[in-house]
Amino acid sequence: MEQFTKLVSQQLETMDQLLFLQSEIERCQQIEEELIKLQAEAKLDCIRGEIGVMKQRLKEIQQTFEVQTEEIISSYKKDSHYPVSR
């Protein structure tokens, strides 16, 4: 009977180790999933930042284009008041 008790005790210790490792694996997998999500969010934030920079640059280029258009119109009107000499 002593051998049986010893074997059962060892098996209970093994079961405790098994349960502990299973719970640790689950905990680590949850952390892994959170890190993957955070990494994806970080990449998303980076892309959003790049989009913001490009939108600002687009706005600047549009403003430059509008100023150039006004200058062209003004220059055309100015030049058209004077007859072209031949």
C-alpha positions as CSV (number, residue, x, y, z in Angstrom):
1,M,0.0,0.0,0.0
2,E,2.9,2.3,0.7
3,Q,4.1,2.0,-3.0
4,F,0.6,2.8,-4.2
5,T,0.4,6.0,-2.1
6,K,3.9,7.0,-3.3
7,L,2.9,6.5,-6.9
8,V,-0.4,8.4,-6.5
9,S,1.5,11.2,-4.8
10,Q,4.0,11.4,-7.7
11,Q,1.2,11.4,-10.2
12,L,-0.6,14.2,-8.4
13,E,2.6,16.2,-8.5
14,T,2.9,15.5,-12.2
15,M,-0.7,16.5,-12.7
16,D,0.0,19.8,-10.8
17,Q,3.0,20.5,-13.1
18,L,0.9,19.7,-16.1
19,L,-1.9,22.0,-15.1
20,F,0.5,24.7,-14.2
21,L,2.3,24.5,-17.6
22,Q,-1.0,24.4,-19.5
23,S,-2.2,27.6,-17.7
24,E,1.2,29.2,-18.4
25,I,1.0,28.3,-22.1
26,E,-2.5,29.8,-22.3
27,R,-1.4,33.0,-20.5
28,C,1.6,33.3,-22.8
29,Q,-0.6,32.7,-25.9
30,Q,-2.9,35.5,-24.8
31,I,0.1,37.8,-24.3
32,E,1.3,36.8,-27.8
33,E,-2.1,37.7,-29.3
34,E,-2.1,41.0,-27.6
35,L,1.4,41.8,-28.8
36,I,0.4,40.8,-32.4
37,K,-2.6,43.1,-32.1
38,L,-0.5,46.0,-30.7
39,Q,2.1,45.5,-33.5
40,A,-0.7,45.7,-36.1
41,E,-2.1,48.8,-34.4
42,A,1.4,50.3,-34.4
43,K,1.7,49.6,-38.1
44,L,-1.8,51.1,-38.6
45,D,-0.8,54.2,-36.7
46,C,2.4,54.5,-38.9
47,I,0.3,54.2,-42.1
48,R,-2.2,56.7,-40.8
49,G,0.7,59.1,-40.1
50,E,2.0,58.7,-43.6
51,I,-1.4,59.3,-45.0
52,G,-1.7,62.5,-42.9
53,V,1.6,63.7,-44.2
54,M,0.6,63.0,-47.8
55,K,-2.7,64.7,-47.4
56,Q,-1.0,67.8,-46.0
57,R,1.5,67.8,-48.9
58,L,-1.4,67.3,-51.4
59,K,-3.1,70.4,-49.8
60,E,0.0,72.4,-50.2
61,I,0.4,71.4,-53.8
62,Q,-3.3,72.2,-54.5
63,Q,-2.7,75.7,-53.0
64,T,0.4,76.2,-55.1
65,F,-1.6,75.1,-58.2
66,E,-4.4,77.5,-57.4
67,V,-1.9,80.4,-57.0
68,Q,-0.2,79.5,-60.3
69,T,-3.6,79.4,-62.0
70,E,-4.4,82.8,-60.7
71,E,-1.0,84.1,-61.8
72,I,-1.5,82.6,-65.3
73,I,-5.0,84.2,-65.6
74,S,-3.7,87.5,-64.3
75,S,-0.8,87.4,-66.8
76,Y,-3.1,86.5,-69.7
77,K,-5.4,89.3,-68.9
78,K,-2.5,91.7,-68.6
79,D,-1.0,90.6,-71.8
80,S,-4.3,90.6,-73.7
81,H,-4.8,94.3,-73.0
82,Y,-1.8,95.2,-75.1
83,P,-1.9,94.4,-78.8
84,V,0.8,92.2,-80.0
85,S,3.3,94.1,-82.1
86,R,4.4,92.7,-85.3
